[in-house]
Amino acid sequence: MEQVKDLPLASYSPESQIWIYLSSRTLNESESRDLDKALKQFASQWVSHGDKMEASGEFLFNRFVVLSANADQLPPGGCSIDSSVHFLRRLEHHYSVDFFNRMNVAFLNEYGEADTFHLHSIGDMIKEGTITLDTPVFDNTVSIVRGFIDGWIKPVEKSWLKKFI
């Protein structure tokens, strides 16, 4: 499992903003490498009000785009956030994926891979035994680095999903 504490963003201010986008499909290894490279390049050139930010871009578990900017340096402004969304839209088109469907929920399957289901099917997933209260899920609602490091991956029982069970 990829270690979030080893990512560059782990050195950022704990209050730094973070954006997590779940791909609608698992990308293959070649696509994942290329997308990760594109994210790192974008982050290295990401600007706020004309000034370069200290930012990171990662592609994790062959499914997740994770962007962050260090709040101790230069926080992102509205235009820089818009530029990241435009960049992600271009990636969506290039890889034929959807990064903006917030009804998709990701969990770690028995092979340690990120898998997804539609939120409305959680009852069926529980009945089938695919999901249990102990199943690790990804909490893509975290919005700051501290939340990402401390609780991006957590058991269903300790996640926002519990209210749907």
ABEGO torsion letter per residue (X at the ends): XBBAAABAAAABBAABBBBBBBBABBBBAAAAAAAAAAAAAAAAABBBGGBBBBBBBBBBGGABBBBBBBAABBBBBAAAAAAAAAAAAAAAAAAGBBAABAABBBBBBAAGBBBBBBAAAAAAAAAAGABBAABBBBBAABABAAAAAAAABBBAAABAAAAAX
